[in-house]
Amino acid sequence: MFSRETYINRRQILKKAIGSGIIILPGNEEVGMNYRDNIYHFRQDSSFLYYTGIDLPSLFLVIDIDSDLEILFGDNLTIEQTVWVGPQDSLNVFAEKSGITAVQPLSFVEGILKNALQQKRAIHFLPPYRAAITLKLSSLLDIHPNEIAKKASIELSKAIIAQRSYKTNEELIEIEKAIDITAAMHLKAIQIARPGMTEYEIAGQVEGTAISKGGHLAFPTILTINGQYLHNHAGSNVLQNGQMVLCDCGAETNMHYAGDMTRTFPVSNTFTSQQKEIYNIVLKAEEAAIATLKPGTFFKDSHLTACKEILTGLKSLGLVKGDLDEAVAAGAHTLFFQCGLGHMMGMDVHDMENIGEQYVGYTDTLKKSTEFGLKSLRLAKELEEGFVLTVEPGIYFIPELIDQWQAEKKYSEFINYDKVQAYRNFGGIRIEEDFLITKDSYKLLGKPLAKTAEDIEALRAF
């Protein structure tokens, strides 16, 4: 946990932003994997954690703004539970560390909320993303489960996003810890991968690196020889010379701050000339996008900068033709770059997107596109000092997409499909790093990890 004052100050800021009424923040429950007592790794709700620091299941925080009362609802371990899991400090001890003075049994939360409903007081809650919390809120607030998300407080969602978007120095220390562990995960993959190994073998050691540092995974590891598919997790594919491995992974610290990086490397100890050409185009796109990062830049413009740089490189290889500004405006680049340039990052690897992507990455006046490619851009709004985000351009040759668009003659005024077909079995390349937006520019977070083709090859020497 951070200091007691950190959590007190965070809650004070939230109460001031909302003004009146009741805020309820449910913590997450333990979830059975295949029966009740065989549980998945417990992950606390990030907003509950942000305002309390308490990393235990089956808790509720209720903040009565008008009475200036904060109550932690939960139950201490019974002796039977202690037999199985060992002793644990009482909830009063955790509450004291969080600056919460009132602790009540979990069953008491119903009475508090029923009384508030009878008084027709405003009750603010976030849209739940787990079924158990949806059902619990439904019961407590007398709202049909299908209506819970619709009744969630937009005011609370915006207030929490506004607060959590700006990372403090103590948060940045945790984020950089996560990124450094993430870099160690990538270094492990780059150094151990050999022809004849399976994706699983490499991913197991990559994930073990994160866990051995006292944390966990920020998200399921993407490690694949089929890098043309954007979220292709590790499987039983056997590495062969001439292929590439795309590894997109991230560590989470024991305080639940995330890292997220991607590297692509050859199964052989060197890239082929074709692979290196495409790799360098992606690298130039990343560098061009990074150069735009500063307060006042719209991240959508950073994204479009990367898109044009990708087409510029592909045009030099004869895959693309025509006016590149027109090609980007039309969306021709999405044959090769189908996703967004990056996303906010913090306690969640896609920070706060469970609260509402339209509030995290967009504004009331800047709406999300519905177009292929742009609709996958999770962050588009103007950058501000204190934001932490990823930059991850890529080039992906997806055979199924190439064939369909060629048959439709889609963007044929910009794409030389005959040349593109020569790359149909190429795969995909992505490069990703994490950045802080500073007062005037940006800062690369974490210790630098090799990313030029030559530096990658130097690590692959065997």
Beta strands, then each sheet from edge to edge (+ up, - down):
strand 1: 22-26
strand 2: 32-35
strand 3: 38-39
strand 4: 60-64
strand 5: 69-73
strand 6: 102-104
strand 7: 123-124
strand 8: 216-217
strand 9: 222-224
strand 10: 244-249
strand 11: 251-252
strand 12: 261-266
strand 13: 388-391
strand 14: 394-396
strand 15: 428-430
strand 16: 433-437
strand 17: 442-444
sheet 1: 6+ 5+ 4- 1+ 7+
sheet 2: 2+ 3-
sheet 3: 8+ 11-
sheet 4: 9+ 10- 12+
sheet 5: 13+ 16- 17+
sheet 6: 14+ 15-
end
